[in-house]
Amino acid sequence: MKHQSKFSPAQAQQAAHAQHASQQQSAREFASAEELLRYDAAQMEVPPEIAARLKDASATLPPPKQPWWKHLFTR
């Protein structure tokens, strides 16, 4: 019995391309965890509701303290 494809030639090519792209992505290696997190953050889109909540929460944070050595140079 001959195997018949349910895809048209264009659909089959798209499916093969998608499979090839996913194989290329899985071979990525990272030197550190920070590099992995930066790469992942660049790939992800933050939902607008969460972005607004993060912006509001970070607006109420106090500014970071100035390092002790900067006090010596600013006076």
PyMOL Python script that loads the backbone (N, CA, C, O; Angstrom):
from pymol import cmd

cmd.read_pdbstr("""\
ATOM      1  N   MET A   1       0.844  -1.163   0.000  1.00  0.00           N
ATOM      2  CA  MET A   1       0.000   0.000   0.000  1.00  0.00           C
ATOM      3  C   MET A   1       0.899   1.239   0.000  1.00  0.00           C
ATOM      4  O   MET A   1       1.870   1.305   0.754  1.00  0.00           O
ATOM      5  N   LYS A   2       0.580   2.193  -0.826  1.00  0.00           N
ATOM      6  CA  LYS A   2       1.387   3.394  -0.962  1.00  0.00           C
ATOM      7  C   LYS A   2       0.947   4.434   0.070  1.00  0.00           C
ATOM      8  O   LYS A   2      -0.244   4.667   0.276  1.00  0.00           O
ATOM      9  N   HIS A   3       1.955   5.058   0.718  1.00  0.00           N
ATOM     10  CA  HIS A   3       1.668   6.089   1.715  1.00  0.00           C
ATOM     11  C   HIS A   3       1.299   7.396   1.009  1.00  0.00           C
ATOM     12  O   HIS A   3       2.050   7.891   0.169  1.00  0.00           O
ATOM     13  N   GLN A   4       0.152   7.939   1.353  1.00  0.00           N
ATOM     14  CA  GLN A   4      -0.281   9.195   0.749  1.00  0.00           C
ATOM     15  C   GLN A   4      -0.177  10.307   1.785  1.00  0.00           C
ATOM     16  O   GLN A   4      -0.644  10.164   2.915  1.00  0.00           O
ATOM     17  N   SER A   5       0.435  11.405   1.391  1.00  0.00           N
ATOM     18  CA  SER A   5       0.597  12.551   2.279  1.00  0.00           C
ATOM     19  C   SER A   5      -0.685  13.370   2.307  1.00  0.00           C
ATOM     20  O   SER A   5      -1.342  13.544   1.280  1.00  0.00           O
ATOM     21  N   LYS A   6      -1.036  13.866   3.476  1.00  0.00           N
ATOM     22  CA  LYS A   6      -2.213  14.707   3.609  1.00  0.00           C
ATOM     23  C   LYS A   6      -1.852  16.180   3.396  1.00  0.00           C
ATOM     24  O   LYS A   6      -2.738  17.033   3.351  1.00  0.00           O
ATOM     25  N   PHE A   7      -0.574  16.476   3.265  1.00  0.00           N
ATOM     26  CA  PHE A   7      -0.114  17.847   3.081  1.00  0.00           C
ATOM     27  C   PHE A   7       0.091  18.156   1.602  1.00  0.00           C
ATOM     28  O   PHE A   7       0.455  17.286   0.810  1.00  0.00           O
ATOM     29  N   SER A   8      -0.148  19.400   1.257  1.00  0.00           N
ATOM     30  CA  SER A   8       0.228  19.843  -0.077  1.00  0.00           C
ATOM     31  C   SER A   8       1.742  20.052  -0.066  1.00  0.00           C
ATOM     32  O   SER A   8       2.333  20.122   1.012  1.00  0.00           O
ATOM     33  N   PRO A   9       2.387  20.152  -1.226  1.00  0.00           N
ATOM     34  CA  PRO A   9       3.845  20.352  -1.239  1.00  0.00           C
ATOM     35  C   PRO A   9       4.288  21.588  -0.460  1.00  0.00           C
ATOM     36  O   PRO A   9       5.335  21.552   0.187  1.00  0.00           O
ATOM     37  N   ALA A  10       3.530  22.674  -0.503  1.00  0.00           N
ATOM     38  CA  ALA A  10       3.895  23.891   0.224  1.00  0.00           C
ATOM     39  C   ALA A  10       3.787  23.671   1.730  1.00  0.00           C
ATOM     40  O   ALA A  10       4.646  24.125   2.486  1.00  0.00           O
ATOM     41  N   GLN A  11       2.739  22.979   2.167  1.00  0.00           N
ATOM     42  CA  GLN A  11       2.567  22.701   3.589  1.00  0.00           C
ATOM     43  C   GLN A  11       3.648  21.765   4.094  1.00  0.00           C
ATOM     44  O   GLN A  11       4.142  21.927   5.210  1.00  0.00           O
ATOM     45  N   ALA A  12       4.016  20.794   3.287  1.00  0.00           N
ATOM     46  CA  ALA A  12       5.068  19.862   3.677  1.00  0.00           C
ATOM     47  C   ALA A  12       6.394  20.592   3.820  1.00  0.00           C
ATOM     48  O   ALA A  12       7.171  20.297   4.728  1.00  0.00           O
ATOM     49  N   GLN A  13       6.657  21.539   2.933  1.00  0.00           N
ATOM     50  CA  GLN A  13       7.898  22.307   3.006  1.00  0.00           C
ATOM     51  C   GLN A  13       7.898  23.183   4.260  1.00  0.00           C
ATOM     52  O   GLN A  13       8.928  23.299   4.924  1.00  0.00           O
ATOM     53  N   GLN A  14       6.763  23.800   4.595  1.00  0.00           N
ATOM     54  CA  GLN A  14       6.675  24.614   5.803  1.00  0.00           C
ATOM     55  C   GLN A  14       6.887  23.763   7.046  1.00  0.00           C
ATOM     56  O   GLN A  14       7.576  24.187   7.974  1.00  0.00           O
ATOM     57  N   ALA A  15       6.311  22.583   7.079  1.00  0.00           N
ATOM     58  CA  ALA A  15       6.469  21.698   8.222  1.00  0.00           C
ATOM     59  C   ALA A  15       7.922  21.260   8.369  1.00  0.00           C
ATOM     60  O   ALA A  15       8.440  21.195   9.484  1.00  0.00           O
ATOM     61  N   ALA A  16       8.578  20.962   7.263  1.00  0.00           N
ATOM     62  CA  ALA A  16       9.990  20.562   7.311  1.00  0.00           C
ATOM     63  C   ALA A  16      10.848  21.723   7.787  1.00  0.00           C
ATOM     64  O   ALA A  16      11.788  21.524   8.556  1.00  0.00           O
ATOM     65  N   HIS A  17      10.532  22.944   7.333  1.00  0.00           N
ATOM     66  CA  HIS A  17      11.293  24.122   7.748  1.00  0.00           C
ATOM     67  C   HIS A  17      11.108  24.379   9.242  1.00  0.00           C
ATOM     68  O   HIS A  17      12.073  24.699   9.936  1.00  0.00           O
ATOM     69  N   ALA A  18       9.885  24.243   9.741  1.00  0.00           N
ATOM     70  CA  ALA A  18       9.613  24.449  11.162  1.00  0.00           C
ATOM     71  C   ALA A  18      10.350  23.418  12.007  1.00  0.00           C
ATOM     72  O   ALA A  18      10.889  23.751  13.062  1.00  0.00           O
ATOM     73  N   GLN A  19      10.376  22.174  11.552  1.00  0.00           N
ATOM     74  CA  GLN A  19      11.074  21.128  12.277  1.00  0.00           C
ATOM     75  C   GLN A  19      12.576  21.410  12.281  1.00  0.00           C
ATOM     76  O   GLN A  19      13.235  21.230  13.305  1.00  0.00           O
ATOM     77  N   HIS A  20      13.117  21.843  11.163  1.00  0.00           N
ATOM     78  CA  HIS A  20      14.538  22.161  11.068  1.00  0.00           C
ATOM     79  C   HIS A  20      14.893  23.335  11.984  1.00  0.00           C
ATOM     80  O   HIS A  20      15.943  23.322  12.628  1.00  0.00           O
ATOM     81  N   ALA A  21      14.028  24.345  12.046  1.00  0.00           N
ATOM     82  CA  ALA A  21      14.271  25.509  12.897  1.00  0.00           C
ATOM     83  C   ALA A  21      14.249  25.112  14.370  1.00  0.00           C
ATOM     84  O   ALA A  21      15.065  25.602  15.150  1.00  0.00           O
ATOM     85  N   SER A  22      13.335  24.238  14.760  1.00  0.00           N
ATOM     86  CA  SER A  22      13.275  23.814  16.154  1.00  0.00           C
ATOM     87  C   SER A  22      14.489  22.969  16.528  1.00  0.00           C
ATOM     88  O   SER A  22      14.936  23.008  17.674  1.00  0.00           O
ATOM     89  N   GLN A  23      15.024  22.214  15.587  1.00  0.00           N
ATOM     90  CA  GLN A  23      16.228  21.443  15.852  1.00  0.00           C
ATOM     91  C   GLN A  23      17.424  22.353  16.034  1.00  0.00           C
ATOM     92  O   GLN A  23      18.287  22.078  16.867  1.00  0.00           O
ATOM     93  N   GLN A  24      17.493  23.437  15.268  1.00  0.00           N
ATOM     94  CA  GLN A  24      18.592  24.377  15.399  1.00  0.00           C
ATOM     95  C   GLN A  24      18.538  25.084  16.745  1.00  0.00           C
ATOM     96  O   GLN A  24      19.585  25.326  17.346  1.00  0.00           O
ATOM     97  N   GLN A  25      17.358  25.422  17.232  1.00  0.00           N
ATOM     98  CA  GLN A  25      17.222  26.114  18.499  1.00  0.00           C
ATOM     99  C   GLN A  25      17.615  25.223  19.672  1.00  0.00           C
ATOM    100  O   GLN A  25      18.123  25.731  20.671  1.00  0.00           O
ATOM    101  N   SER A  26      17.403  23.936  19.587  1.00  0.00           N
ATOM    102  CA  SER A  26      17.693  23.055  20.707  1.00  0.00           C
ATOM    103  C   SER A  26      19.184  22.802  20.879  1.00  0.00           C
ATOM    104  O   SER A  26      19.590  22.267  21.911  1.00  0.00           O
ATOM    105  N   ALA A  27      20.008  23.167  19.911  1.00  0.00           N
ATOM    106  CA  ALA A  27      21.437  22.919  19.996  1.00  0.00           C
ATOM    107  C   ALA A  27      22.198  24.086  20.613  1.00  0.00           C
ATOM    108  O   ALA A  27      23.429  24.062  20.624  1.00  0.00           O
ATOM    109  N   ARG A  28      21.524  25.091  21.120  1.00  0.00           N
ATOM    110  CA  ARG A  28      22.169  26.279  21.682  1.00  0.00           C
ATOM    111  C   ARG A  28      22.757  25.965  23.060  1.00  0.00           C
ATOM    112  O   ARG A  28      22.110  25.322  23.887  1.00  0.00           O
ATOM    113  N   GLU A  29      23.985  26.424  23.298  1.00  0.00           N
ATOM    114  CA  GLU A  29      24.631  26.266  24.599  1.00  0.00           C
ATOM    115  C   GLU A  29      24.948  27.643  25.167  1.00  0.00           C
ATOM    116  O   GLU A  29      25.209  28.585  24.419  1.00  0.00           O
ATOM    117  N   PHE A  30      24.926  27.753  26.487  1.00  0.00           N
ATOM    118  CA  PHE A  30      25.186  29.016  27.156  1.00  0.00           C
ATOM    119  C   PHE A  30      26.347  28.857  28.123  1.00  0.00           C
ATOM    120  O   PHE A  30      26.505  27.814  28.758  1.00  0.00           O
ATOM    121  N   ALA A  31      27.159  29.906  28.226  1.00  0.00           N
ATOM    122  CA  ALA A  31      28.327  29.870  29.101  1.00  0.00           C
ATOM    123  C   ALA A  31      27.938  30.045  30.572  1.00  0.00           C
ATOM    124  O   ALA A  31      28.630  29.554  31.463  1.00  0.00           O
ATOM    125  N   SER A  32      26.833  30.742  30.819  1.00  0.00           N
ATOM    126  CA  SER A  32      26.415  30.979  32.206  1.00  0.00           C
ATOM    127  C   SER A  32      24.895  31.033  32.287  1.00  0.00           C
ATOM    128  O   SER A  32      24.199  31.119  31.275  1.00  0.00           O
ATOM    129  N   ALA A  33      24.411  30.982  33.501  1.00  0.00           N
ATOM    130  CA  ALA A  33      22.968  31.056  33.720  1.00  0.00           C
ATOM    131  C   ALA A  33      22.447  32.444  33.352  1.00  0.00           C
ATOM    132  O   ALA A  33      21.333  32.574  32.844  1.00  0.00           O
ATOM    133  N   GLU A  34      23.253  33.488  33.608  1.00  0.00           N
ATOM    134  CA  GLU A  34      22.842  34.841  33.269  1.00  0.00           C
ATOM    135  C   GLU A  34      22.644  34.993  31.764  1.00  0.00           C
ATOM    136  O   GLU A  34      21.706  35.653  31.317  1.00  0.00           O
ATOM    137  N   GLU A  35      23.526  34.382  30.993  1.00  0.00           N
ATOM    138  CA  GLU A  35      23.408  34.437  29.535  1.00  0.00           C
ATOM    139  C   GLU A  35      22.122  33.743  29.078  1.00  0.00           C
ATOM    140  O   GLU A  35      21.440  34.227  28.175  1.00  0.00           O
ATOM    141  N   LEU A  36      21.801  32.635  29.690  1.00  0.00           N
ATOM    142  CA  LEU A  36      20.563  31.919  29.375  1.00  0.00           C
ATOM    143  C   LEU A  36      19.353  32.782  29.692  1.00  0.00           C
ATOM    144  O   LEU A  36      18.417  32.854  28.895  1.00  0.00           O
ATOM    145  N   LEU A  37      19.359  33.444  30.856  1.00  0.00           N
ATOM    146  CA  LEU A  37      18.232  34.284  31.243  1.00  0.00           C
ATOM    147  C   LEU A  37      18.076  35.483  30.310  1.00  0.00           C
ATOM    148  O   LEU A  37      16.955  35.859  29.969  1.00  0.00           O
ATOM    149  N   ARG A  38      19.192  36.086  29.894  1.00  0.00           N
ATOM    150  CA  ARG A  38      19.115  37.208  28.960  1.00  0.00           C
ATOM    151  C   ARG A  38      18.539  36.755  27.613  1.00  0.00           C
ATOM    152  O   ARG A  38      17.714  37.450  27.018  1.00  0.00           O
ATOM    153  N   TYR A  39      18.975  35.600  27.146  1.00  0.00           N
ATOM    154  CA  TYR A  39      18.467  35.071  25.881  1.00  0.00           C
ATOM    155  C   TYR A  39      16.969  34.782  25.993  1.00  0.00           C
ATOM    156  O   TYR A  39      16.197  35.116  25.094  1.00  0.00           O
ATOM    157  N   ASP A  40      16.571  34.169  27.087  1.00  0.00           N
ATOM    158  CA  ASP A  40      15.163  33.834  27.281  1.00  0.00           C
ATOM    159  C   ASP A  40      14.315  35.099  27.383  1.00  0.00           C
ATOM    160  O   ASP A  40      13.215  35.155  26.833  1.00  0.00           O
ATOM    161  N   ALA A  41      14.819  36.112  28.082  1.00  0.00           N
ATOM    162  CA  ALA A  41      14.073  37.366  28.219  1.00  0.00           C
ATOM    163  C   ALA A  41      13.902  38.048  26.867  1.00  0.00           C
ATOM    164  O   ALA A  41      12.871  38.668  26.608  1.00  0.00           O
ATOM    165  N   ALA A  42      14.904  37.937  26.009  1.00  0.00           N
ATOM    166  CA  ALA A  42      14.798  38.543  24.677  1.00  0.00           C
ATOM    167  C   ALA A  42      13.772  37.815  23.815  1.00  0.00           C
ATOM    168  O   ALA A  42      13.180  38.421  22.922  1.00  0.00           O
ATOM    169  N   GLN A  43      13.551  36.529  24.068  1.00  0.00           N
ATOM    170  CA  GLN A  43      12.614  35.741  23.276  1.00  0.00           C
ATOM    171  C   GLN A  43      11.170  35.859  23.763  1.00  0.00           C
ATOM    172  O   GLN A  43      10.233  35.641  22.996  1.00  0.00           O
ATOM    173  N   MET A  44      10.996  36.203  25.032  1.00  0.00           N
ATOM    174  CA  MET A  44       9.657  36.242  25.623  1.00  0.00           C
ATOM    175  C   MET A  44       9.052  37.631  25.516  1.00  0.00           C
ATOM    176  O   MET A  44       9.764  38.630  25.613  1.00  0.00           O
ATOM    177  N   GLU A  45       7.750  37.698  25.318  1.00  0.00           N
ATOM    178  CA  GLU A  45       7.038  38.968  25.316  1.00  0.00           C
ATOM    179  C   GLU A  45       6.232  39.048  26.610  1.00  0.00           C
ATOM    180  O   GLU A  45       5.429  38.166  26.911  1.00  0.00           O
ATOM    181  N   VAL A  46       6.460  40.119  27.367  1.00  0.00           N
ATOM    182  CA  VAL A  46       5.776  40.294  28.646  1.00  0.00           C
ATOM    183  C   VAL A  46       4.364  40.801  28.378  1.00  0.00           C
ATOM    184  O   VAL A  46       4.185  41.763  27.632  1.00  0.00           O
ATOM    185  N   PRO A  47       3.359  40.166  28.978  1.00  0.00           N
ATOM    186  CA  PRO A  47       1.985  40.645  28.795  1.00  0.00           C
ATOM    187  C   PRO A  47       1.845  42.076  29.317  1.00  0.00           C
ATOM    188  O   PRO A  47       2.476  42.426  30.314  1.00  0.00           O
ATOM    189  N   PRO A  48       1.031  42.909  28.663  1.00  0.00           N
ATOM    190  CA  PRO A  48       0.907  44.319  29.053  1.00  0.00           C
ATOM    191  C   PRO A  48       0.466  44.517  30.505  1.00  0.00           C
ATOM    192  O   PRO A  48       0.921  45.452  31.164  1.00  0.00           O
ATOM    193  N   GLU A  49      -0.410  43.653  31.008  1.00  0.00           N
ATOM    194  CA  GLU A  49      -0.886  43.796  32.394  1.00  0.00           C
ATOM    195  C   GLU A  49       0.272  43.619  33.376  1.00  0.00           C
ATOM    196  O   GLU A  49       0.388  44.364  34.348  1.00  0.00           O
ATOM    197  N   ILE A  50       1.119  42.638  33.118  1.00  0.00           N
ATOM    198  CA  ILE A  50       2.250  42.374  34.010  1.00  0.00           C
ATOM    199  C   ILE A  50       3.287  43.490  33.887  1.00  0.00           C
ATOM    200  O   ILE A  50       3.877  43.897  34.888  1.00  0.00           O
ATOM    201  N   ALA A  51       3.514  43.982  32.686  1.00  0.00           N
ATOM    202  CA  ALA A  51       4.465  45.079  32.492  1.00  0.00           C
ATOM    203  C   ALA A  51       4.016  46.318  33.262  1.00  0.00           C
ATOM    204  O   ALA A  51       4.840  47.001  33.871  1.00  0.00           O
ATOM    205  N   ALA A  52       2.723  46.611  33.240  1.00  0.00           N
ATOM    206  CA  ALA A  52       2.209  47.768  33.969  1.00  0.00           C
ATOM    207  C   ALA A  52       2.372  47.584  35.470  1.00  0.00           C
ATOM    208  O   ALA A  52       2.746  48.524  36.172  1.00  0.00           O
ATOM    209  N   ARG A  53       2.097  46.384  35.969  1.00  0.00           N
ATOM    210  CA  ARG A  53       2.253  46.119  37.408  1.00  0.00           C
ATOM    211  C   ARG A  53       3.710  46.222  37.836  1.00  0.00           C
ATOM    212  O   ARG A  53       4.003  46.743  38.912  1.00  0.00           O
ATOM    213  N   LEU A  54       4.630  45.730  37.004  1.00  0.00           N
ATOM    214  CA  LEU A  54       6.054  45.839  37.325  1.00  0.00           C
ATOM    215  C   LEU A  54       6.508  47.297  37.338  1.00  0.00           C
ATOM    216  O   LEU A  54       7.292  47.701  38.197  1.00  0.00           O
ATOM    217  N   LYS A  55       6.019  48.074  36.392  1.00  0.00           N
ATOM    218  CA  LYS A  55       6.383  49.491  36.321  1.00  0.00           C
ATOM    219  C   LYS A  55       5.878  50.221  37.558  1.00  0.00           C
ATOM    220  O   LYS A  55       6.605  51.026  38.140  1.00  0.00           O
ATOM    221  N   ASP A  56       4.640  49.949  37.968  1.00  0.00           N
ATOM    222  CA  ASP A  56       4.084  50.588  39.163  1.00  0.00           C
ATOM    223  C   ASP A  56       4.846  50.188  40.419  1.00  0.00           C
ATOM    224  O   ASP A  56       5.124  51.025  41.278  1.00  0.00           O
ATOM    225  N   ALA A  57       5.182  48.913  40.522  1.00  0.00           N
ATOM    226  CA  ALA A  57       5.889  48.427  41.714  1.00  0.00           C
ATOM    227  C   ALA A  57       7.308  48.987  41.783  1.00  0.00           C
ATOM    228  O   ALA A  57       7.790  49.311  42.869  1.00  0.00           O
ATOM    229  N   SER A  58       7.976  49.104  40.649  1.00  0.00           N
ATOM    230  CA  SER A  58       9.346  49.600  40.672  1.00  0.00           C
ATOM    231  C   SER A  58       9.400  51.114  40.876  1.00  0.00           C
ATOM    232  O   SER A  58      10.437  51.639  41.281  1.00  0.00           O
ATOM    233  N   ALA A  59       8.315  51.818  40.607  1.00  0.00           N
ATOM    234  CA  ALA A  59       8.290  53.270  40.811  1.00  0.00           C
ATOM    235  C   ALA A  59       8.312  53.625  42.291  1.00  0.00           C
ATOM    236  O   ALA A  59       8.780  54.703  42.658  1.00  0.00           O
ATOM    237  N   THR A  60       7.817  52.743  43.141  1.00  0.00           N
ATOM    238  CA  THR A  60       7.767  53.032  44.576  1.00  0.00           C
ATOM    239  C   THR A  60       9.026  52.579  45.322  1.00  0.00           C
ATOM    240  O   THR A  60       9.149  52.825  46.522  1.00  0.00           O
ATOM    241  N   LEU A  61       9.951  51.927  44.637  1.00  0.00           N
ATOM    242  CA  LEU A  61      11.186  51.482  45.291  1.00  0.00           C
ATOM    243  C   LEU A  61      12.104  52.668  45.554  1.00  0.00           C
ATOM    244  O   LEU A  61      12.196  53.578  44.730  1.00  0.00           O
ATOM    245  N   PRO A  62      12.784  52.663  46.700  1.00  0.00           N
ATOM    246  CA  PRO A  62      13.734  53.753  46.955  1.00  0.00           C
ATOM    247  C   PRO A  62      14.955  53.605  46.053  1.00  0.00           C
ATOM    248  O   PRO A  62      15.277  52.495  45.630  1.00  0.00           O
ATOM    249  N   PRO A  63      15.636  54.705  45.754  1.00  0.00           N
ATOM    250  CA  PRO A  63      16.837  54.594  44.922  1.00  0.00           C
ATOM    251  C   PRO A  63      17.919  53.816  45.656  1.00  0.00           C
ATOM    252  O   PRO A  63      17.955  53.831  46.886  1.00  0.00           O
ATOM    253  N   PRO A  64      18.798  53.138  44.932  1.00  0.00           N
ATOM    254  CA  PRO A  64      19.844  52.371  45.599  1.00  0.00           C
ATOM    255  C   PRO A  64      20.791  53.293  46.353  1.00  0.00           C
ATOM    256  O   PRO A  64      21.012  54.436  45.953  1.00  0.00           O
ATOM    257  N   LYS A  65      21.351  52.782  47.457  1.00  0.00           N
ATOM    258  CA  LYS A  65      22.287  53.576  48.251  1.00  0.00           C
ATOM    259  C   LYS A  65      23.565  53.800  47.460  1.00  0.00           C
ATOM    260  O   LYS A  65      23.990  52.961  46.666  1.00  0.00           O
ATOM    261  N   GLN A  66      24.155  54.946  47.701  1.00  0.00           N
ATOM    262  CA  GLN A  66      25.400  55.284  47.026  1.00  0.00           C
ATOM    263  C   GLN A  66      26.542  54.518  47.700  1.00  0.00           C
ATOM    264  O   GLN A  66      26.603  54.477  48.929  1.00  0.00           O
ATOM    265  N   PRO A  67      27.443  53.917  46.931  1.00  0.00           N
ATOM    266  CA  PRO A  67      28.565  53.197  47.531  1.00  0.00           C
ATOM    267  C   PRO A  67      29.418  54.120  48.405  1.00  0.00           C
ATOM    268  O   PRO A  67      29.477  55.326  48.166  1.00  0.00           O
ATOM    269  N   TRP A  68      30.067  53.557  49.404  1.00  0.00           N
ATOM    270  CA  TRP A  68      30.844  54.360  50.355  1.00  0.00           C
ATOM    271  C   TRP A  68      31.954  55.138  49.669  1.00  0.00           C
ATOM    272  O   TRP A  68      32.276  56.253  50.080  1.00  0.00           O
ATOM    273  N   TRP A  69      32.538  54.565  48.632  1.00  0.00           N
ATOM    274  CA  TRP A  69      33.669  55.231  47.989  1.00  0.00           C
ATOM    275  C   TRP A  69      33.239  56.431  47.165  1.00  0.00           C
ATOM    276  O   TRP A  69      34.046  57.327  46.918  1.00  0.00           O
ATOM    277  N   LYS A  70      31.982  56.468  46.734  1.00  0.00           N
ATOM    278  CA  LYS A  70      31.504  57.633  45.988  1.00  0.00           C
ATOM    279  C   LYS A  70      31.308  58.825  46.909  1.00  0.00           C
ATOM    280  O   LYS A  70      31.371  59.968  46.457  1.00  0.00           O
ATOM    281  N   HIS A  71      31.071  58.581  48.196  1.00  0.00           N
ATOM    282  CA  HIS A  71      30.939  59.677  49.150  1.00  0.00           C
ATOM    283  C   HIS A  71      32.236  60.453  49.231  1.00  0.00           C
ATOM    284  O   HIS A  71      32.209  61.667  49.430  1.00  0.00           O
ATOM    285  N   LEU A  72      33.372  59.786  49.084  1.00  0.00           N
ATOM    286  CA  LEU A  72      34.669  60.447  49.163  1.00  0.00           C
ATOM    287  C   LEU A  72      34.886  61.426  48.027  1.00  0.00           C
ATOM    288  O   LEU A  72      35.529  62.460  48.214  1.00  0.00           O
ATOM    289  N   PHE A  73      34.354  61.113  46.837  1.00  0.00           N
ATOM    290  CA  PHE A  73      34.606  61.935  45.655  1.00  0.00           C
ATOM    291  C   PHE A  73      33.548  62.995  45.400  1.00  0.00           C
ATOM    292  O   PHE A  73      33.778  63.894  44.591  1.00  0.00           O
ATOM    293  N   THR A  74      32.396  62.924  46.061  1.00  0.00           N
ATOM    294  CA  THR A  74      31.323  63.879  45.794  1.00  0.00           C
ATOM    295  C   THR A  74      31.332  65.044  46.767  1.00  0.00           C
ATOM    296  O   THR A  74      30.561  65.988  46.593  1.00  0.00           O
ATOM    297  N   ARG A  75      32.162  65.008  47.767  1.00  0.00           N
ATOM    298  CA  ARG A  75      32.187  66.118  48.746  1.00  0.00           C
ATOM    299  C   ARG A  75      33.252  67.107  48.417  1.00  0.00           C
ATOM    300  O   ARG A  75      33.416  68.098  49.128  1.00  0.00           O
TER     301      ARG A  75
END
""", "prot")
cmd.dss("prot")
cmd.show_as("cartoon", "prot")
cmd.util.cbc("prot")
cmd.orient("prot")
